[in-house]
Amino acid sequence: MSRRIFDVKVAKKGQIVIPKPLRERFRIREDSRVTLVATEEGVVIRPSLQRPWSGLRGLLKGAFTVEELDRLLEEAKRSLLEAK
């Protein structure tokens, strides 16, 4: 996707509509979660990672806690970023 600028209006309750091309590109659907990151330039909206192991509940019963799985995922993401 080439760099495009989308102008959106903020509603009374602070809501905005993410334009369809962006929702499709980043697979943001109804009930998706997004992360808002405050930067010096403004606010970055990015899709949140859903806990990918949630559908595997019971498979590794008692092997890991949610916190341990979160930590493992963060370590994996960090190592992927360092490899770039």
N, C-alpha and C positions, 0 to 999 in steps of 0.2 A: 504494500500500500504506500503510495507516495505521501509525502507530508501534506496533510490537509488540515485546515482550521475549521472547526465547527463552532458556530455561535449559538448558544442555548440560553433560554430564559430561566431564571430561578423563580420558582413558585413561592407563594406566601409562606409555606411551611419549610422552605429551604430545599425543596425537591427540584431535581433537574431530570430531563429525559436524555439518556445516552443515545445518540443517533444510531439508526439501524446499521449502517456500514461498520461502525465501531463495535456494536453488540455482536454482529456476525463474525467479524475478524477475531475478536477476543473471546468468542463463545460465552457471552454473558446472556443468560436467559432469565426468565421469570423465576424468582426465588433464589437466583445466584447471589453469592456474597461477593462484595468488592472491598478492597482495602484502600483507604485514603491516606496518602502520604503528604505531609506538609514539607515543602521545600522553600528555598529562598525565592524561587520564581513563581511559586503558587502551589496548587494542589494537584497531585498526580493520583489518578484513579486507576487501579489495576485489579484484575480478577484475583480473588482469594483462592488459595488452594483448598479444596475441600479435603477433608481427611480421606486420602485414597484407600485407607485400610478399613473404612467403616463398613463396607460390604463384606469384609472377611471376618466379621465378628464371630468368635467361637473357634476359628481355625487354629489359633495359637493360644488357646485358653490358658491364662495364667503365665504365659511366657514373657509378655511385655506389658508395662503399664502404658496408658495413653501418653503420659509425660515422656517416657522412654522412647516411644515411637515418634513423638514430636521432635525430640532431640536428634534421633537418627535421621529423620527427614531433613532437619536443618543442616546437619553435618554433610549429608549427601548433596544438598543444594550448594553449600559452601564449596565443596570439593569440585563440583561442576563449574562453578564460577572461576575458581582458581585455575582450572585446566584450560580456560579460554585464553 
